[in-house]
Amino acid sequence: MSLQFINTNSAGFKVDFSCRLRVSKDRVGHFFTNRDRSQDQFIDLHVVEPWSFPPTPDVPTHSVLSVEKLNFSYSPGAKPLLSNVSFNIHKGQRVVLLGCNGTGKSTLIKLLCRTIPANPTPDCIKSPPLVQIRALTQDIVETLHHEPKTPLQMLGADTEEAGRKHLARFGLRGAVVSAAPCSTLSGGQAMRVALGLLTYPTCPQLMILDEPTNHLDMSSIDALLDALRSFNGAVLLISHDEHFLHAFHPDAVLWLTKRGEVKPLNDVDDFLNKYRDW
């Protein structure tokens, strides 16, 4: 099975860490070979070290994504799933997109990354030519769990050293990257691999993260938060994790309503107070 990230990078559309150690449940029971066990057993103890995203290349633009009057339905004449959607994301900005289940958040992600056409308004989504946009989708762990390749093989780095160095940014070291098929990884390990794949060989100017805390324990969630705080690119976050949403400290909060409209909110609590059972 081939693994495909939602990735937009074609022309025209284109760290300050704490030193504390964290216990990680998602590392328990990961795969080793006898060859790697002796050299890596002390590295692969159940500890979460700080994570880090590579710096994203700077681009001479303030805006990384502009959406203007986007309307979308899956079939002609059908009720629009998205209606008159307009918003902007600027370089380095942290944005949260909230909405009840079934309101079209995943569809909007696909439209932003142009994996489905934005008919009948294809020119309503714009991004500068040098800007890269990549999305981490909800089903990525399930996809990796059908993948027989190891994380290093999936990454496809020029050298093993470069691949190991990159995956180590997300606490993946030793046999877990070189000898374990992705299908044998825990959910937390697979999510780390997904983050590594998302940010290689270069980190995008805009990362779209759809439920990134799925499969992560609290220690790993804290490590992800620390890494995002140091990331110099823009982030569009979709999450149901209230702790993560608050700790993310977004610059802007968008609400995708049941009518398919996107409205600005003052903060995360502005949405949660209305929809406690979202």
Secondary structure, DSSP 8 states (H G I E B T S, - for coil): -----EEE-STTB--------EE-GGGTT----HHHHHHHTTTTSSEE-----------S-SEEEEEEEEEE-SSTTS--SEEEEEEEEETT-EEEEE--TTSSHHHHHHHHTTSS--TB-GGGEEB-TT--EEEE-TTHHHHHTT--S-HHHHHT-SSHHHHHHHHHTTT--THHHHTS-GGGS-HHHHHHHHHHHHT-SS--SEEEEESTTTT--HHHHHHHHHHHHH--SEEEEE---HHHHHHH--SEEEEE-TTS-EEEESSHHHHHTT-TT-
